[in-house]
Amino acid sequence: MRREEMADLTAFVVVAEERSFTRAAARLGLSQSALSQIVRRLEERLGIRLLARTTRSVAPTEAGERLVARLSPMLNELDRSIDDLADLRDRPAGNLRITTVEHAAKTILAPVLTRLLADYPDIHVEVIVDYGLVDIVAERFDAGIRLGEQVDRDMIAVRISPDIPMAIVGTPEYFASHPVPDGPQQLAEHRAINLRLPTTGTLNAWRLTQKNREVRVRVDGPLVFNSIEPIREAVTAGLGLAYLPFDQIETDLETGRLVQVLKKWTPSLPGYHLYYPNRRHTSPAFKLLVDALRFRSGN
Protein backbone atom coordinates (compact mmCIF):
# COMPACT_ATOMS: atom_id res chain seq x y z
CA MET A 1 0.00 0.00 0.00
CA ARG A 2 1.26 3.44 -0.91
CA ARG A 3 1.88 5.97 1.82
CA GLU A 4 -0.83 8.38 0.63
CA GLU A 5 -3.40 5.56 0.59
CA MET A 6 -2.63 4.79 4.24
CA ALA A 7 -3.04 8.47 5.10
CA ASP A 8 -6.43 8.56 3.32
CA LEU A 9 -7.66 5.50 5.22
CA THR A 10 -6.54 7.01 8.51
CA ALA A 11 -8.41 10.23 7.74
CA PHE A 12 -11.57 8.28 6.90
CA VAL A 13 -11.42 6.36 10.19
CA VAL A 14 -11.12 9.60 12.16
CA VAL A 15 -14.18 11.08 10.38
CA ALA A 16 -16.13 7.87 11.04
CA GLU A 17 -15.16 7.87 14.72
CA GLU A 18 -15.95 11.55 15.25
CA ARG A 19 -19.04 11.49 12.98
CA SER A 20 -18.16 15.04 12.09
CA PHE A 21 -15.88 16.59 9.49
CA THR A 22 -15.42 19.59 11.79
CA ARG A 23 -14.17 17.60 14.77
CA ALA A 24 -12.14 15.23 12.59
CA ALA A 25 -10.44 18.12 10.79
CA ALA A 26 -9.49 19.68 14.14
CA ARG A 27 -8.12 16.34 15.37
CA LEU A 28 -6.08 15.83 12.20
CA GLY A 29 -4.94 19.43 11.80
CA LEU A 30 -6.54 19.75 8.36
CA SER A 31 -9.13 22.04 6.82
CA GLN A 32 -12.65 20.66 6.41
CA SER A 33 -12.48 21.09 2.65
CA ALA A 34 -9.19 19.19 2.41
CA LEU A 35 -10.57 16.39 4.57
CA SER A 36 -13.73 16.17 2.47
CA GLN A 37 -11.62 15.86 -0.68
CA ILE A 38 -9.54 13.08 0.91
CA VAL A 39 -12.63 11.03 1.77
CA ARG A 40 -14.17 11.62 -1.66
CA ARG A 41 -10.92 10.52 -3.31
CA LEU A 42 -10.88 7.36 -1.20
CA GLU A 43 -14.49 6.55 -2.11
CA GLU A 44 -13.76 7.04 -5.80
CA ARG A 45 -10.70 4.82 -5.63
CA LEU A 46 -12.59 2.03 -3.83
CA GLY A 47 -15.71 2.47 -5.95
CA ILE A 48 -18.06 2.45 -2.95
CA ARG A 49 -19.62 5.02 -0.67
CA LEU A 50 -18.16 4.95 2.85
CA LEU A 51 -19.95 7.85 4.54
CA ALA A 52 -23.60 8.93 4.53
CA ARG A 53 -23.70 12.72 4.71
CA THR A 54 -26.58 15.04 5.54
CA THR A 55 -26.59 18.73 6.40
CA ARG A 56 -26.58 17.79 10.10
CA SER A 57 -24.71 14.53 10.44
CA VAL A 58 -22.07 12.19 9.09
CA ALA A 59 -22.22 8.43 9.62
CA PRO A 60 -20.45 5.44 8.06
CA THR A 61 -22.40 3.32 5.60
CA GLU A 62 -22.49 -0.46 6.01
CA ALA A 63 -19.31 -0.67 3.92
CA GLY A 64 -17.79 2.12 5.98
CA GLU A 65 -18.62 0.33 9.23
CA ARG A 66 -16.91 -2.83 7.98
CA LEU A 67 -13.83 -0.90 6.96
CA VAL A 68 -13.63 0.92 10.31
CA ALA A 69 -13.98 -2.38 12.19
CA ARG A 70 -10.95 -3.75 10.34
CA LEU A 71 -8.81 -0.61 10.31
CA SER A 72 -9.38 0.84 13.78
CA PRO A 73 -7.62 -1.96 15.75
CA MET A 74 -4.64 -1.81 13.38
CA LEU A 75 -4.35 1.96 13.68
CA ASN A 76 -4.63 1.77 17.47
CA GLU A 77 -1.85 -0.80 17.54
CA LEU A 78 0.25 1.47 15.33
CA ASP A 79 -0.33 4.36 17.75
CA ARG A 80 0.78 2.16 20.66
CA SER A 81 3.90 1.10 18.78
CA ILE A 82 4.82 4.72 18.17
CA ASP A 83 4.16 5.59 21.82
CA ASP A 84 6.42 2.72 22.87
CA LEU A 85 9.31 4.42 21.06
CA ALA A 86 9.21 7.04 23.81
CA ASP A 87 11.15 4.55 25.92
CA LEU A 88 14.16 5.24 23.70
CA ARG A 89 14.03 9.00 24.11
CA ASP A 90 16.14 10.95 26.57
CA ARG A 91 13.05 12.81 27.75
CA PRO A 92 9.56 11.30 28.28
CA ALA A 93 7.22 12.24 25.47
CA GLY A 94 3.87 11.32 23.99
CA ASN A 95 0.19 12.18 23.74
CA LEU A 96 -2.27 11.29 26.51
CA ARG A 97 -6.09 11.58 26.43
CA ILE A 98 -8.00 11.67 29.71
CA THR A 99 -11.73 11.79 30.44
CA THR A 100 -12.66 13.35 33.77
CA VAL A 101 -15.43 15.14 35.61
CA GLU A 102 -15.31 18.90 36.06
CA HIS A 103 -14.50 18.96 39.77
CA ALA A 104 -11.58 16.53 39.47
CA ALA A 105 -10.24 18.38 36.43
CA LYS A 106 -10.21 21.66 38.34
CA THR A 107 -9.01 20.57 41.78
CA ILE A 108 -6.72 17.60 41.07
CA LEU A 109 -5.73 17.27 37.44
CA ALA A 110 -5.02 20.91 36.60
CA PRO A 111 -2.50 21.53 39.45
CA VAL A 112 -0.65 18.29 38.65
CA LEU A 113 -0.50 19.01 34.93
CA THR A 114 0.80 22.52 35.59
CA ARG A 115 3.85 21.05 37.31
CA LEU A 116 4.27 18.00 35.09
CA LEU A 117 4.12 19.78 31.74
CA ALA A 118 6.52 22.45 32.92
CA ASP A 119 9.09 19.74 33.68
CA TYR A 120 8.34 17.58 30.62
CA PRO A 121 7.42 19.81 27.65
CA ASP A 122 7.33 16.87 25.21
CA ILE A 123 4.31 15.37 26.95
CA HIS A 124 0.97 16.52 25.52
CA VAL A 125 -2.32 15.94 27.35
CA GLU A 126 -5.88 16.28 26.05
CA VAL A 127 -8.51 16.53 28.79
CA ILE A 128 -12.18 15.88 28.01
CA VAL A 129 -14.60 16.97 30.76
CA ASP A 130 -17.70 14.77 30.79
CA TYR A 131 -19.98 13.49 33.56
CA GLY A 132 -20.92 10.48 31.44
CA LEU A 133 -19.41 7.04 32.08
CA VAL A 134 -17.62 6.51 28.76
CA ASP A 135 -15.95 3.36 27.46
CA ILE A 136 -12.36 4.55 27.58
CA VAL A 137 -11.12 1.76 25.32
CA ALA A 138 -13.74 2.32 22.61
CA GLU A 139 -13.37 6.10 22.82
CA ARG A 140 -9.56 5.86 22.67
CA PHE A 141 -8.85 7.44 26.03
CA ASP A 142 -5.65 6.53 27.84
CA ALA A 143 -7.31 6.87 31.23
CA GLY A 144 -10.35 8.15 33.07
CA ILE A 145 -10.97 9.87 36.38
CA ARG A 146 -14.15 9.08 38.31
CA LEU A 147 -15.27 8.28 41.86
CA GLY A 148 -13.82 4.98 43.00
CA GLU A 149 -17.20 3.26 43.13
CA GLN A 150 -17.82 4.08 39.45
CA VAL A 151 -14.72 2.28 38.14
CA ASP A 152 -15.23 -1.11 36.48
CA ARG A 153 -13.52 -4.01 38.23
CA ASP A 154 -11.58 -4.99 35.12
CA MET A 155 -9.69 -1.68 35.21
CA ILE A 156 -6.54 -0.80 37.10
CA ALA A 157 -7.56 1.94 39.56
CA VAL A 158 -5.24 4.31 41.38
CA ARG A 159 -6.63 6.53 44.13
CA ILE A 160 -5.79 10.18 43.42
CA SER A 161 -7.74 12.06 46.10
CA PRO A 162 -9.06 11.78 49.64
CA ASP A 163 -12.80 11.44 50.18
CA ILE A 164 -14.72 14.51 48.98
CA PRO A 165 -16.68 16.56 51.56
CA MET A 166 -20.06 17.68 50.23
CA ALA A 167 -22.42 20.43 51.36
CA ILE A 168 -26.05 21.43 50.92
CA VAL A 169 -26.19 25.21 50.74
CA GLY A 170 -28.45 28.19 50.13
CA THR A 171 -28.30 31.96 50.60
CA PRO A 172 -29.47 33.79 53.73
CA GLU A 173 -32.06 35.50 51.51
CA TYR A 174 -33.42 32.13 50.39
CA PHE A 175 -33.77 30.95 53.99
CA ALA A 176 -35.54 34.18 54.90
CA SER A 177 -38.54 32.86 52.96
CA HIS A 178 -37.97 29.10 53.33
CA PRO A 179 -37.61 27.14 56.60
CA VAL A 180 -34.16 25.76 57.35
CA PRO A 181 -34.46 21.96 57.03
CA ASP A 182 -33.62 20.02 60.19
CA GLY A 183 -33.68 16.60 58.49
CA PRO A 184 -33.45 15.01 55.02
CA GLN A 185 -37.22 14.51 54.79
CA GLN A 186 -37.78 18.27 54.83
CA LEU A 187 -35.89 18.73 51.57
CA ALA A 188 -39.17 17.96 49.79
CA GLU A 189 -40.34 21.43 50.87
CA HIS A 190 -37.44 23.14 49.06
CA ARG A 191 -36.42 24.15 45.53
CA ALA A 192 -33.25 22.52 44.22
CA ILE A 193 -30.69 23.37 41.56
CA ASN A 194 -29.76 20.01 40.06
CA LEU A 195 -27.07 18.30 37.99
CA ARG A 196 -28.16 16.11 35.05
CA LEU A 197 -26.10 12.93 34.53
CA PRO A 198 -25.71 12.19 30.80
CA THR A 199 -25.19 8.42 31.08
CA THR A 200 -28.53 7.74 32.78
CA GLY A 201 -30.34 10.97 31.94
CA THR A 202 -31.35 11.23 35.59
CA LEU A 203 -30.71 13.96 38.14
CA ASN A 204 -27.74 13.51 40.45
CA ALA A 205 -28.97 12.17 43.78
CA TRP A 206 -28.01 13.97 46.98
CA ARG A 207 -26.34 11.47 49.29
CA LEU A 208 -27.43 11.74 52.90
CA THR A 209 -27.33 9.54 55.97
CA GLN A 210 -30.47 8.74 57.89
CA LYS A 211 -30.70 6.29 60.80
CA ASN A 212 -27.07 5.29 60.21
CA ARG A 213 -27.60 4.34 56.58
CA GLU A 214 -27.03 6.17 53.33
CA VAL A 215 -30.04 7.37 51.37
CA ARG A 216 -30.04 9.05 47.98
CA VAL A 217 -32.53 11.88 47.67
CA ARG A 218 -33.64 13.67 44.52
CA VAL A 219 -35.01 17.13 45.23
CA ASP A 220 -37.25 18.88 42.70
CA GLY A 221 -36.42 22.37 41.52
CA PRO A 222 -36.63 24.97 38.78
CA LEU A 223 -33.11 24.63 37.36
CA VAL A 224 -31.00 21.79 35.96
CA PHE A 225 -27.44 22.08 34.60
CA ASN A 226 -24.86 19.65 33.22
CA SER A 227 -21.90 21.10 35.16
CA ILE A 228 -21.34 22.39 38.67
CA GLU A 229 -20.10 25.94 38.03
CA PRO A 230 -23.50 27.28 36.83
CA ILE A 231 -25.08 25.47 39.79
CA ARG A 232 -22.79 27.41 42.13
CA GLU A 233 -23.70 30.66 40.39
CA ALA A 234 -27.43 29.90 40.62
CA VAL A 235 -27.33 29.01 44.30
CA THR A 236 -25.40 32.17 45.17
CA ALA A 237 -28.11 34.09 43.29
CA GLY A 238 -30.65 32.71 45.77
CA LEU A 239 -32.53 30.49 43.31
CA GLY A 240 -32.66 27.41 45.54
CA LEU A 241 -30.59 24.84 47.39
CA ALA A 242 -27.60 23.08 45.84
CA TYR A 243 -25.53 20.00 46.63
CA LEU A 244 -21.90 20.78 45.85
CA PRO A 245 -18.33 19.81 46.76
CA PHE A 246 -17.43 21.74 49.91
CA ASP A 247 -14.23 23.16 48.43
CA GLN A 248 -16.20 24.85 45.65
CA ILE A 249 -18.28 26.96 48.04
CA GLU A 250 -15.95 27.22 51.06
CA THR A 251 -15.17 30.90 50.44
CA ASP A 252 -18.88 31.68 50.03
CA LEU A 253 -19.54 30.05 53.40
CA GLU A 254 -16.73 32.00 55.08
CA THR A 255 -18.07 35.32 53.77
CA GLY A 256 -21.67 34.50 54.70
CA ARG A 257 -22.80 34.55 51.10
CA LEU A 258 -24.02 30.97 51.55
CA VAL A 259 -25.27 28.97 54.52
CA GLN A 260 -24.70 25.23 54.94
CA VAL A 261 -27.56 23.05 56.17
CA LEU A 262 -27.95 19.38 57.14
CA LYS A 263 -24.22 19.19 57.82
CA LYS A 264 -24.37 16.13 60.06
CA TRP A 265 -26.51 14.31 57.49
CA THR A 266 -24.16 14.97 54.54
CA PRO A 267 -21.36 12.39 54.22
CA SER A 268 -18.26 12.72 52.05
CA LEU A 269 -18.17 11.00 48.67
CA PRO A 270 -15.54 8.31 47.97
CA GLY A 271 -12.36 9.75 46.50
CA TYR A 272 -11.45 10.03 42.83
CA HIS A 273 -9.49 7.29 41.07
CA LEU A 274 -7.48 7.28 37.87
CA TYR A 275 -8.34 4.12 35.95
CA TYR A 276 -7.03 2.49 32.79
CA PRO A 277 -6.99 -0.90 31.00
CA ASN A 278 -4.70 -3.58 32.30
CA ARG A 279 -3.06 -4.25 28.93
CA ARG A 280 -1.73 -0.74 28.27
CA HIS A 281 0.33 2.17 29.51
CA THR A 282 3.90 1.21 30.02
CA SER A 283 5.17 4.45 28.50
CA PRO A 284 7.32 6.73 30.66
CA ALA A 285 4.94 9.64 30.06
CA PHE A 286 1.96 7.73 31.42
CA LYS A 287 3.94 6.39 34.38
CA LEU A 288 4.93 9.95 35.27
CA LEU A 289 1.31 11.05 35.17
CA VAL A 290 0.15 8.18 37.37
CA ASP A 291 2.88 8.82 39.92
CA ALA A 292 2.19 12.56 39.98
CA LEU A 293 -1.54 12.00 40.55
CA ARG A 294 -1.27 9.17 43.08
CA PHE A 295 -2.84 10.11 46.42
CA ARG A 296 -0.51 9.85 49.38
CA SER A 297 -2.18 10.29 52.76
CA GLY A 298 -0.60 12.96 54.90
CA ASN A 299 0.55 15.07 51.93
Residue pairs with C-beta under 8 A, 6 or more apart in sequence:
5 45
7 38
8 38
8 39
8 41
8 42
8 45
9 42
9 67
9 71
10 71
10 75
11 24
11 28
11 30
11 35
11 38
11 39
11 42
12 38
12 39
12 42
12 50
12 51
12 64
12 67
12 68
12 71
13 67
13 68
13 71
13 72
13 75
14 24
14 27
14 28
15 21
15 24
15 35
15 39
15 51
15 58
16 50
16 51
16 59
16 60
16 64
16 65
16 68
17 24
17 68
17 72
17 140
18 24
18 27
19 57
19 58
19 59
20 58
21 32
21 35
21 36
21 58
22 32
24 35
25 31
25 32
25 34
25 35
28 35
30 38
39 50
39 51
42 50
43 49
43 50
43 51
48 61
48 63
49 61
49 63
49 64
50 60
50 61
50 63
50 64
50 67
51 58
51 59
51 60
51 61
51 64
52 58
52 59
52 60
52 61
52 64
60 67
60 68
76 140
80 280
83 94
83 95
83 283
83 285
84 282
84 283
86 92
86 93
86 94
86 283
86 284
86 285
87 283
87 284
89 122
91 120
91 122
92 120
92 122
92 123
92 283
92 284
92 285
92 288
93 120
93 122
93 123
93 285
94 122
94 123
94 124
94 283
94 285
94 286
95 124
95 125
95 126
96 123
96 124
96 125
96 126
96 142
96 143
96 285
96 286
96 289
97 125
97 126
97 128
97 140
97 141
97 142
98 109
98 125
98 126
98 127
98 128
98 141
98 142
98 143
98 144
98 145
99 128
99 130
99 134
99 136
99 139
99 141
99 143
99 144
99 145
100 109
100 127
100 128
100 129
100 130
100 144
100 145
100 146
101 129
101 130
101 131
101 145
101 146
102 129
102 131
102 227
102 228
102 229
103 164
103 228
103 245
103 248
104 145
104 146
104 160
104 161
104 272
105 127
105 129
105 145
107 161
107 245
107 247
108 145
108 160
108 161
108 272
108 293
109 127
109 145
109 293
112 289
112 292
112 293
113 125
113 127
115 292
116 123
116 288
116 289
116 292
117 123
117 125
120 285
120 288
123 285
123 288
123 289
125 289
128 141
129 227
130 198
131 195
131 197
131 198
131 199
131 226
131 227
132 197
132 198
132 199
133 146
133 150
133 199
134 141
134 144
136 142
136 143
136 144
136 275
136 276
136 277
137 277
142 276
142 280
142 281
142 286
143 274
143 275
143 276
143 281
143 286
143 289
144 151
144 274
144 275
144 276
145 160
145 272
145 273
145 274
145 275
146 272
146 273
146 275
147 164
147 269
147 270
147 271
147 272
147 273
148 157
148 159
148 270
148 271
148 272
148 273
149 270
151 157
151 273
151 275
152 275
154 277
154 278
155 275
155 276
155 277
155 278
156 275
156 276
156 277
156 278
157 273
157 274
157 275
158 273
158 274
158 275
158 290
158 293
158 294
159 271
159 272
159 273
159 294
159 295
160 271
160 272
160 273
160 274
160 293
160 294
160 295
161 271
161 272
161 295
162 271
162 295
162 297
163 268
163 269
163 270
163 271
164 245
164 246
164 268
164 269
164 270
164 271
164 272
165 245
165 246
165 247
165 268
166 207
166 243
166 244
166 245
166 246
166 266
166 267
166 268
166 269
167 243
167 244
167 245
167 246
167 249
167 253
167 260
167 263
167 266
168 187
168 206
168 241
168 242
168 243
168 260
168 261
168 262
168 266
169 235
169 241
169 242
169 244
169 249
169 252
169 253
169 258
169 259
169 260
169 261
170 178
170 190
170 235
170 238
170 240
170 241
170 242
170 258
170 259
170 261
171 235
171 236
171 237
171 238
171 257
171 258
171 259
172 256
172 259
173 238
174 238
174 239
174 240
174 241
175 259
175 261
178 189
178 190
178 191
179 186
179 189
180 259
180 261
181 187
181 189
181 190
181 261
181 262
183 210
183 262
183 265
184 208
184 210
184 215
184 217
184 262
184 265
187 206
187 217
187 219
187 241
187 262
188 219
188 220
190 219
190 221
190 240
190 241
191 220
191 221
191 222
191 239
191 240
191 241
192 206
192 219
192 220
192 221
192 240
192 241
192 242
192 243
193 221
193 222
193 223
193 224
193 225
193 231
193 234
193 235
193 239
193 240
193 241
193 242
194 203
194 204
194 218
194 219
194 221
194 223
194 224
194 225
194 231
195 203
195 204
195 224
195 225
195 226
195 227
195 228
195 231
195 243
196 202
196 203
196 204
196 224
196 225
196 226
197 203
197 204
198 226
202 218
203 218
203 224
204 243
205 216
205 217
205 218
206 216
206 217
206 218
206 219
206 243
207 214
207 215
207 216
207 266
207 267
207 269
208 214
208 215
208 216
208 217
208 262
208 265
208 266
208 267
209 215
209 265
209 266
209 267
210 265
214 267
219 241
221 240
221 241
222 239
222 240
223 231
223 234
223 239
223 240
225 231
225 234
228 244
228 245
228 248
231 242
231 244
232 242
232 244
232 248
232 249
232 252
234 240
234 242
235 241
235 242
235 244
235 249
235 258
236 252
236 257
236 258
241 261
249 258
252 258
253 259
253 260
271 295
274 290
274 293
276 286
281 287
281 290
